[in-house]
Amino acid sequence: MEMLIGLVAIVVGICNIIDPYLAWKMSKWEYKNVEPSDEGLQWTRMSGFIIIAVGVYFFWQGINAPI
């Protein structure tokens, strides 16, 4: 189960790094007629690195888990 959580987190993190606007657009339903700031997109990109690190940790825990 940890491996699955890790893989999902890694994919989400990669998406945040490659296209932070997509991650922002997913939460756009809360607002009308607004665009993200450059700083907001930068924070989304930086959070992608953090999410990938957490995903790698969970994936590694799943690999090393006793059966």
PDB file of N, CA, C and O in Angstrom:
ATOM      1  N   MET A   1       0.817  -1.192   0.000  1.00  0.00           N
ATOM      2  CA  MET A   1       0.000   0.000   0.000  1.00  0.00           C
ATOM      3  C   MET A   1       0.866   1.263   0.000  1.00  0.00           C
ATOM      4  O   MET A   1       0.531   2.261  -0.637  1.00  0.00           O
ATOM      5  N   GLU A   2       1.982   1.198   0.726  1.00  0.00           N
ATOM      6  CA  GLU A   2       2.877   2.346   0.751  1.00  0.00           C
ATOM      7  C   GLU A   2       3.443   2.642  -0.634  1.00  0.00           C
ATOM      8  O   GLU A   2       3.648   3.799  -1.002  1.00  0.00           O
ATOM      9  N   MET A   3       3.690   1.580  -1.392  1.00  0.00           N
ATOM     10  CA  MET A   3       4.228   1.782  -2.743  1.00  0.00           C
ATOM     11  C   MET A   3       3.229   2.515  -3.629  1.00  0.00           C
ATOM     12  O   MET A   3       3.617   3.376  -4.419  1.00  0.00           O
ATOM     13  N   LEU A   4       1.960   2.186  -3.507  1.00  0.00           N
ATOM     14  CA  LEU A   4       0.926   2.852  -4.296  1.00  0.00           C
ATOM     15  C   LEU A   4       0.811   4.326  -3.918  1.00  0.00           C
ATOM     16  O   LEU A   4       0.727   5.191  -4.790  1.00  0.00           O
ATOM     17  N   ILE A   5       0.807   4.604  -2.625  1.00  0.00           N
ATOM     18  CA  ILE A   5       0.757   5.996  -2.167  1.00  0.00           C
ATOM     19  C   ILE A   5       1.990   6.745  -2.675  1.00  0.00           C
ATOM     20  O   ILE A   5       1.887   7.889  -3.119  1.00  0.00           O
ATOM     21  N   GLY A   6       3.134   6.108  -2.610  1.00  0.00           N
ATOM     22  CA  GLY A   6       4.357   6.723  -3.094  1.00  0.00           C
ATOM     23  C   GLY A   6       4.318   7.023  -4.580  1.00  0.00           C
ATOM     24  O   GLY A   6       4.733   8.099  -5.010  1.00  0.00           O
ATOM     25  N   LEU A   7       3.822   6.081  -5.367  1.00  0.00           N
ATOM     26  CA  LEU A   7       3.740   6.299  -6.807  1.00  0.00           C
ATOM     27  C   LEU A   7       2.782   7.431  -7.154  1.00  0.00           C
ATOM     28  O   LEU A   7       3.079   8.255  -8.019  1.00  0.00           O
ATOM     29  N   VAL A   8       1.631   7.475  -6.479  1.00  0.00           N
ATOM     30  CA  VAL A   8       0.672   8.551  -6.727  1.00  0.00           C
ATOM     31  C   VAL A   8       1.287   9.896  -6.360  1.00  0.00           C
ATOM     32  O   VAL A   8       1.140  10.869  -7.100  1.00  0.00           O
ATOM     33  N   ALA A   9       1.972   9.954  -5.230  1.00  0.00           N
ATOM     34  CA  ALA A   9       2.602  11.208  -4.812  1.00  0.00           C
ATOM     35  C   ALA A   9       3.687  11.636  -5.798  1.00  0.00           C
ATOM     36  O   ALA A   9       3.816  12.823  -6.096  1.00  0.00           O
ATOM     37  N   ILE A  10       4.455  10.698  -6.297  1.00  0.00           N
ATOM     38  CA  ILE A  10       5.502  11.032  -7.266  1.00  0.00           C
ATOM     39  C   ILE A  10       4.885  11.573  -8.545  1.00  0.00           C
ATOM     40  O   ILE A  10       5.384  12.553  -9.099  1.00  0.00           O
ATOM     41  N   VAL A  11       3.817  10.959  -9.025  1.00  0.00           N
ATOM     42  CA  VAL A  11       3.159  11.430 -10.248  1.00  0.00           C
ATOM     43  C   VAL A  11       2.583  12.832 -10.047  1.00  0.00           C
ATOM     44  O   VAL A  11       2.725  13.691 -10.917  1.00  0.00           O
ATOM     45  N   VAL A  12       1.935  13.065  -8.903  1.00  0.00           N
ATOM     46  CA  VAL A  12       1.386  14.393  -8.617  1.00  0.00           C
ATOM     47  C   VAL A  12       2.511  15.426  -8.519  1.00  0.00           C
ATOM     48  O   VAL A  12       2.374  16.540  -9.024  1.00  0.00           O
ATOM     49  N   GLY A  13       3.598  15.069  -7.885  1.00  0.00           N
ATOM     50  CA  GLY A  13       4.731  15.985  -7.768  1.00  0.00           C
ATOM     51  C   GLY A  13       5.325  16.332  -9.124  1.00  0.00           C
ATOM     52  O   GLY A  13       5.659  17.488  -9.382  1.00  0.00           O
ATOM     53  N   ILE A  14       5.458  15.338  -9.987  1.00  0.00           N
ATOM     54  CA  ILE A  14       5.990  15.591 -11.326  1.00  0.00           C
ATOM     55  C   ILE A  14       5.047  16.506 -12.107  1.00  0.00           C
ATOM     56  O   ILE A  14       5.497  17.408 -12.814  1.00  0.00           O
ATOM     57  N   CYS A  15       3.750  16.274 -11.978  1.00  0.00           N
ATOM     58  CA  CYS A  15       2.778  17.159 -12.646  1.00  0.00           C
ATOM     59  C   CYS A  15       2.888  18.584 -12.123  1.00  0.00           C
ATOM     60  O   CYS A  15       2.784  19.532 -12.901  1.00  0.00           O
ATOM     61  N   ASN A  16       3.095  18.752 -10.829  1.00  0.00           N
ATOM     62  CA  ASN A  16       3.246  20.097 -10.261  1.00  0.00           C
ATOM     63  C   ASN A  16       4.497  20.780 -10.800  1.00  0.00           C
ATOM     64  O   ASN A  16       4.491  21.990 -11.028  1.00  0.00           O
ATOM     65  N   ILE A  17       5.554  20.032 -11.003  1.00  0.00           N
ATOM     66  CA  ILE A  17       6.795  20.629 -11.503  1.00  0.00           C
ATOM     67  C   ILE A  17       6.673  20.965 -12.987  1.00  0.00           C
ATOM     68  O   ILE A  17       7.057  22.054 -13.413  1.00  0.00           O
ATOM     69  N   ILE A  18       6.140  20.034 -13.769  1.00  0.00           N
ATOM     70  CA  ILE A  18       6.061  20.242 -15.212  1.00  0.00           C
ATOM     71  C   ILE A  18       5.048  21.319 -15.575  1.00  0.00           C
ATOM     72  O   ILE A  18       5.336  22.183 -16.404  1.00  0.00           O
ATOM     73  N   ASP A  19       3.856  21.279 -14.962  1.00  0.00           N
ATOM     74  CA  ASP A  19       2.796  22.227 -15.308  1.00  0.00           C
ATOM     75  C   ASP A  19       2.084  22.708 -14.050  1.00  0.00           C
ATOM     76  O   ASP A  19       1.014  22.199 -13.715  1.00  0.00           O
ATOM     77  N   PRO A  20       2.667  23.688 -13.346  1.00  0.00           N
ATOM     78  CA  PRO A  20       2.020  24.163 -12.123  1.00  0.00           C
ATOM     79  C   PRO A  20       0.677  24.837 -12.388  1.00  0.00           C
ATOM     80  O   PRO A  20      -0.169  24.911 -11.497  1.00  0.00           O
ATOM     81  N   TYR A  21       0.480  25.325 -13.610  1.00  0.00           N
ATOM     82  CA  TYR A  21      -0.792  25.956 -13.946  1.00  0.00           C
ATOM     83  C   TYR A  21      -1.924  24.930 -13.913  1.00  0.00           C
ATOM     84  O   TYR A  21      -3.050  25.270 -13.548  1.00  0.00           O
ATOM     85  N   LEU A  22      -1.644  23.681 -14.287  1.00  0.00           N
ATOM     86  CA  LEU A  22      -2.649  22.625 -14.247  1.00  0.00           C
ATOM     87  C   LEU A  22      -3.109  22.364 -12.814  1.00  0.00           C
ATOM     88  O   LEU A  22      -4.304  22.213 -12.561  1.00  0.00           O
ATOM     89  N   ALA A  23      -2.171  22.311 -11.887  1.00  0.00           N
ATOM     90  CA  ALA A  23      -2.528  22.107 -10.485  1.00  0.00           C
ATOM     91  C   ALA A  23      -3.366  23.276  -9.967  1.00  0.00           C
ATOM     92  O   ALA A  23      -4.306  23.083  -9.196  1.00  0.00           O
ATOM     93  N   TRP A  24      -3.017  24.482 -10.395  1.00  0.00           N
ATOM     94  CA  TRP A  24      -3.791  25.641  -9.978  1.00  0.00           C
ATOM     95  C   TRP A  24      -5.184  25.601 -10.597  1.00  0.00           C
ATOM     96  O   TRP A  24      -6.168  25.966  -9.953  1.00  0.00           O
ATOM     97  N   LYS A  25      -5.260  25.153 -11.860  1.00  0.00           N
ATOM     98  CA  LYS A  25      -6.541  25.122 -12.549  1.00  0.00           C
ATOM     99  C   LYS A  25      -7.500  24.121 -11.906  1.00  0.00           C
ATOM    100  O   LYS A  25      -8.716  24.303 -11.971  1.00  0.00           O
ATOM    101  N   MET A  26      -6.967  23.072 -11.291  1.00  0.00           N
ATOM    102  CA  MET A  26      -7.826  22.092 -10.622  1.00  0.00           C
ATOM    103  C   MET A  26      -8.536  22.699  -9.419  1.00  0.00           C
ATOM    104  O   MET A  26      -9.638  22.271  -9.074  1.00  0.00           O
ATOM    105  N   SER A  27      -7.931  23.679  -8.783  1.00  0.00           N
ATOM    106  CA  SER A  27      -8.579  24.320  -7.632  1.00  0.00           C
ATOM    107  C   SER A  27      -9.254  25.630  -8.021  1.00  0.00           C
ATOM    108  O   SER A  27      -9.708  26.370  -7.149  1.00  0.00           O
ATOM    109  N   LYS A  28      -9.328  25.926  -9.320  1.00  0.00           N
ATOM    110  CA  LYS A  28      -9.891  27.185  -9.798  1.00  0.00           C
ATOM    111  C   LYS A  28     -11.393  27.292  -9.556  1.00  0.00           C
ATOM    112  O   LYS A  28     -11.927  28.401  -9.561  1.00  0.00           O
ATOM    113  N   TRP A  29     -12.080  26.199  -9.349  1.00  0.00           N
ATOM    114  CA  TRP A  29     -13.523  26.230  -9.171  1.00  0.00           C
ATOM    115  C   TRP A  29     -13.932  27.105  -7.986  1.00  0.00           C
ATOM    116  O   TRP A  29     -15.081  27.540  -7.910  1.00  0.00           O
ATOM    117  N   GLU A  30     -13.010  27.366  -7.066  1.00  0.00           N
ATOM    118  CA  GLU A  30     -13.326  28.189  -5.902  1.00  0.00           C
ATOM    119  C   GLU A  30     -13.451  29.661  -6.254  1.00  0.00           C
ATOM    120  O   GLU A  30     -14.086  30.415  -5.518  1.00  0.00           O
ATOM    121  N   TYR A  31     -12.864  30.083  -7.353  1.00  0.00           N
ATOM    122  CA  TYR A  31     -12.797  31.496  -7.706  1.00  0.00           C
ATOM    123  C   TYR A  31     -13.319  31.707  -9.119  1.00  0.00           C
ATOM    124  O   TYR A  31     -13.403  30.772  -9.915  1.00  0.00           O
ATOM    125  N   LYS A  32     -13.670  32.960  -9.415  1.00  0.00           N
ATOM    126  CA  LYS A  32     -14.122  33.302 -10.756  1.00  0.00           C
ATOM    127  C   LYS A  32     -13.254  34.425 -11.308  1.00  0.00           C
ATOM    128  O   LYS A  32     -12.947  35.393 -10.612  1.00  0.00           O
ATOM    129  N   ASN A  33     -12.867  34.279 -12.570  1.00  0.00           N
ATOM    130  CA  ASN A  33     -12.120  35.311 -13.294  1.00  0.00           C
ATOM    131  C   ASN A  33     -10.832  35.737 -12.601  1.00  0.00           C
ATOM    132  O   ASN A  33     -10.571  36.933 -12.472  1.00  0.00           O
ATOM    133  N   VAL A  34     -10.030  34.786 -12.157  1.00  0.00           N
ATOM    134  CA  VAL A  34      -8.732  35.098 -11.553  1.00  0.00           C
ATOM    135  C   VAL A  34      -7.656  34.259 -12.233  1.00  0.00           C
ATOM    136  O   VAL A  34      -7.936  33.199 -12.792  1.00  0.00           O
ATOM    137  N   GLU A  35      -6.456  34.738 -12.177  1.00  0.00           N
ATOM    138  CA  GLU A  35      -5.291  34.032 -12.708  1.00  0.00           C
ATOM    139  C   GLU A  35      -4.261  33.901 -11.588  1.00  0.00           C
ATOM    140  O   GLU A  35      -4.208  34.747 -10.695  1.00  0.00           O
ATOM    141  N   PRO A  36      -3.450  32.856 -11.627  1.00  0.00           N
ATOM    142  CA  PRO A  36      -2.442  32.681 -10.582  1.00  0.00           C
ATOM    143  C   PRO A  36      -1.298  33.686 -10.742  1.00  0.00           C
ATOM    144  O   PRO A  36      -0.971  34.098 -11.855  1.00  0.00           O
ATOM    145  N   SER A  37      -0.713  34.063  -9.642  1.00  0.00           N
ATOM    146  CA  SER A  37       0.451  34.937  -9.703  1.00  0.00           C
ATOM    147  C   SER A  37       1.691  34.103 -10.017  1.00  0.00           C
ATOM    148  O   SER A  37       1.673  32.877  -9.904  1.00  0.00           O
ATOM    149  N   ASP A  38       2.752  34.775 -10.407  1.00  0.00           N
ATOM    150  CA  ASP A  38       4.004  34.066 -10.668  1.00  0.00           C
ATOM    151  C   ASP A  38       4.521  33.396  -9.404  1.00  0.00           C
ATOM    152  O   ASP A  38       5.056  32.289  -9.454  1.00  0.00           O
ATOM    153  N   GLU A  39       4.360  34.072  -8.270  1.00  0.00           N
ATOM    154  CA  GLU A  39       4.804  33.487  -6.994  1.00  0.00           C
ATOM    155  C   GLU A  39       3.981  32.252  -6.639  1.00  0.00           C
ATOM    156  O   GLU A  39       4.519  31.272  -6.125  1.00  0.00           O
ATOM    157  N   GLY A  40       2.686  32.300  -6.911  1.00  0.00           N
ATOM    158  CA  GLY A  40       1.837  31.141  -6.633  1.00  0.00           C
ATOM    159  C   GLY A  40       2.234  29.938  -7.465  1.00  0.00           C
ATOM    160  O   GLY A  40       2.262  28.811  -6.971  1.00  0.00           O
ATOM    161  N   LEU A  41       2.541  30.184  -8.738  1.00  0.00           N
ATOM    162  CA  LEU A  41       2.990  29.085  -9.585  1.00  0.00           C
ATOM    163  C   LEU A  41       4.351  28.561  -9.140  1.00  0.00           C
ATOM    164  O   LEU A  41       4.613  27.361  -9.228  1.00  0.00           O
ATOM    165  N   GLN A  42       5.221  29.455  -8.662  1.00  0.00           N
ATOM    166  CA  GLN A  42       6.535  29.030  -8.167  1.00  0.00           C
ATOM    167  C   GLN A  42       6.386  28.169  -6.912  1.00  0.00           C
ATOM    168  O   GLN A  42       7.086  27.168  -6.759  1.00  0.00           O
ATOM    169  N   TRP A  43       5.479  28.556  -6.017  1.00  0.00           N
ATOM    170  CA  TRP A  43       5.246  27.755  -4.816  1.00  0.00           C
ATOM    171  C   TRP A  43       4.655  26.392  -5.168  1.00  0.00           C
ATOM    172  O   TRP A  43       4.973  25.387  -4.533  1.00  0.00           O
ATOM    173  N   THR A  44       3.804  26.366  -6.172  1.00  0.00           N
ATOM    174  CA  THR A  44       3.262  25.084  -6.618  1.00  0.00           C
ATOM    175  C   THR A  44       4.369  24.195  -7.155  1.00  0.00           C
ATOM    176  O   THR A  44       4.388  22.995  -6.882  1.00  0.00           O
ATOM    177  N   ARG A  45       5.291  24.771  -7.914  1.00  0.00           N
ATOM    178  CA  ARG A  45       6.422  24.007  -8.454  1.00  0.00           C
ATOM    179  C   ARG A  45       7.313  23.506  -7.311  1.00  0.00           C
ATOM    180  O   ARG A  45       7.757  22.358  -7.328  1.00  0.00           O
ATOM    181  N   MET A  46       7.572  24.358  -6.326  1.00  0.00           N
ATOM    182  CA  MET A  46       8.419  23.941  -5.193  1.00  0.00           C
ATOM    183  C   MET A  46       7.722  22.859  -4.365  1.00  0.00           C
ATOM    184  O   MET A  46       8.377  21.945  -3.863  1.00  0.00           O
ATOM    185  N   SER A  47       6.408  22.958  -4.222  1.00  0.00           N
ATOM    186  CA  SER A  47       5.699  21.915  -3.483  1.00  0.00           C
ATOM    187  C   SER A  47       5.772  20.585  -4.218  1.00  0.00           C
ATOM    188  O   SER A  47       5.698  19.526  -3.596  1.00  0.00           O
ATOM    189  N   GLY A  48       5.918  20.634  -5.542  1.00  0.00           N
ATOM    190  CA  GLY A  48       6.088  19.396  -6.305  1.00  0.00           C
ATOM    191  C   GLY A  48       7.329  18.634  -5.886  1.00  0.00           C
ATOM    192  O   GLY A  48       7.304  17.406  -5.795  1.00  0.00           O
ATOM    193  N   PHE A  49       8.422  19.355  -5.627  1.00  0.00           N
ATOM    194  CA  PHE A  49       9.644  18.695  -5.155  1.00  0.00           C
ATOM    195  C   PHE A  49       9.429  18.048  -3.782  1.00  0.00           C
ATOM    196  O   PHE A  49       9.916  16.948  -3.521  1.00  0.00           O
ATOM    197  N   ILE A  50       8.704  18.735  -2.921  1.00  0.00           N
ATOM    198  CA  ILE A  50       8.422  18.182  -1.591  1.00  0.00           C
ATOM    199  C   ILE A  50       7.541  16.944  -1.704  1.00  0.00           C
ATOM    200  O   ILE A  50       7.775  15.941  -1.029  1.00  0.00           O
ATOM    201  N   ILE A  51       6.530  17.020  -2.559  1.00  0.00           N
ATOM    202  CA  ILE A  51       5.635  15.875  -2.746  1.00  0.00           C
ATOM    203  C   ILE A  51       6.400  14.684  -3.313  1.00  0.00           C
ATOM    204  O   ILE A  51       6.154  13.546  -2.911  1.00  0.00           O
ATOM    205  N   ILE A  52       7.319  14.928  -4.237  1.00  0.00           N
ATOM    206  CA  ILE A  52       8.137  13.838  -4.784  1.00  0.00           C
ATOM    207  C   ILE A  52       9.001  13.214  -3.693  1.00  0.00           C
ATOM    208  O   ILE A  52       9.134  11.991  -3.637  1.00  0.00           O
ATOM    209  N   ALA A  53       9.589  14.034  -2.827  1.00  0.00           N
ATOM    210  CA  ALA A  53      10.414  13.500  -1.736  1.00  0.00           C
ATOM    211  C   ALA A  53       9.576  12.614  -0.809  1.00  0.00           C
ATOM    212  O   ALA A  53      10.030  11.549  -0.392  1.00  0.00           O
ATOM    213  N   VAL A  54       8.374  13.045  -0.492  1.00  0.00           N
ATOM    214  CA  VAL A  54       7.488  12.235   0.355  1.00  0.00           C
ATOM    215  C   VAL A  54       7.103  10.949  -0.384  1.00  0.00           C
ATOM    216  O   VAL A  54       7.048   9.876   0.217  1.00  0.00           O
ATOM    217  N   GLY A  55       6.841  11.062  -1.675  1.00  0.00           N
ATOM    218  CA  GLY A  55       6.492   9.884  -2.462  1.00  0.00           C
ATOM    219  C   GLY A  55       7.619   8.873  -2.522  1.00  0.00           C
ATOM    220  O   GLY A  55       7.386   7.669  -2.415  1.00  0.00           O
ATOM    221  N   VAL A  56       8.843   9.357  -2.694  1.00  0.00           N
ATOM    222  CA  VAL A  56       9.993   8.447  -2.717  1.00  0.00           C
ATOM    223  C   VAL A  56      10.147   7.759  -1.365  1.00  0.00           C
ATOM    224  O   VAL A  56      10.455   6.570  -1.297  1.00  0.00           O
ATOM    225  N   TYR A  57       9.929   8.518  -0.289  1.00  0.00           N
ATOM    226  CA  TYR A  57      10.011   7.923   1.055  1.00  0.00           C
ATOM    227  C   TYR A  57       8.982   6.796   1.205  1.00  0.00           C
ATOM    228  O   TYR A  57       9.328   5.699   1.643  1.00  0.00           O
ATOM    229  N   PHE A  58       7.718   7.061   0.844  1.00  0.00           N
ATOM    230  CA  PHE A  58       6.692   6.033   0.979  1.00  0.00           C
ATOM    231  C   PHE A  58       6.973   4.844   0.055  1.00  0.00           C
ATOM    232  O   PHE A  58       6.772   3.695   0.448  1.00  0.00           O
ATOM    233  N   PHE A  59       7.431   5.113  -1.157  1.00  0.00           N
ATOM    234  CA  PHE A  59       7.753   4.034  -2.081  1.00  0.00           C
ATOM    235  C   PHE A  59       8.874   3.170  -1.515  1.00  0.00           C
ATOM    236  O   PHE A  59       8.811   1.943  -1.584  1.00  0.00           O
ATOM    237  N   TRP A  60       9.889   3.804  -0.959  1.00  0.00           N
ATOM    238  CA  TRP A  60      11.011   3.070  -0.378  1.00  0.00           C
ATOM    239  C   TRP A  60      10.553   2.243   0.823  1.00  0.00           C
ATOM    240  O   TRP A  60      11.014   1.118   1.014  1.00  0.00           O
ATOM    241  N   GLN A  61       9.650   2.796   1.629  1.00  0.00           N
ATOM    242  CA  GLN A  61       9.128   2.042   2.767  1.00  0.00           C
ATOM    243  C   GLN A  61       8.339   0.827   2.298  1.00  0.00           C
ATOM    244  O   GLN A  61       8.375  -0.228   2.933  1.00  0.00           O
ATOM    245  N   GLY A  62       7.623   0.979   1.178  1.00  0.00           N
ATOM    246  CA  GLY A  62       6.870  -0.155   0.651  1.00  0.00           C
ATOM    247  C   GLY A  62       7.783  -1.253   0.129  1.00  0.00           C
ATOM    248  O   GLY A  62       7.464  -2.436   0.248  1.00  0.00           O
ATOM    249  N   ILE A  63       8.908  -0.872  -0.444  1.00  0.00           N
ATOM    250  CA  ILE A  63       9.847  -1.870  -0.955  1.00  0.00           C
ATOM    251  C   ILE A  63      10.497  -2.631   0.194  1.00  0.00           C
ATOM    252  O   ILE A  63      10.693  -3.844   0.109  1.00  0.00           O
ATOM    253  N   ASN A  64      10.829  -1.924   1.259  1.00  0.00           N
ATOM    254  CA  ASN A  64      11.535  -2.541   2.381  1.00  0.00           C
ATOM    255  C   ASN A  64      10.623  -3.103   3.451  1.00  0.00           C
ATOM    256  O   ASN A  64      11.108  -3.554   4.488  1.00  0.00           O
ATOM    257  N   ALA A  65       9.328  -3.090   3.234  1.00  0.00           N
ATOM    258  CA  ALA A  65       8.389  -3.609   4.241  1.00  0.00           C
ATOM    259  C   ALA A  65       8.482  -5.135   4.292  1.00  0.00           C
ATOM    260  O   ALA A  65       8.591  -5.794   3.258  1.00  0.00           O
ATOM    261  N   PRO A  66       8.438  -5.683   5.495  1.00  0.00           N
ATOM    262  CA  PRO A  66       8.442  -7.149   5.603  1.00  0.00           C
ATOM    263  C   PRO A  66       7.119  -7.710   5.096  1.00  0.00           C
ATOM    264  O   PRO A  66       6.060  -7.101   5.247  1.00  0.00           O
ATOM    265  N   ILE A  67       7.214  -8.875   4.498  1.00  0.00           N
ATOM    266  CA  ILE A  67       6.005  -9.492   3.919  1.00  0.00           C
ATOM    267  C   ILE A  67       5.272 -10.293   4.944  1.00  0.00           C
ATOM    268  O   ILE A  67       4.234 -10.882   4.641  1.00  0.00           O
TER     269      ILE A  67
END
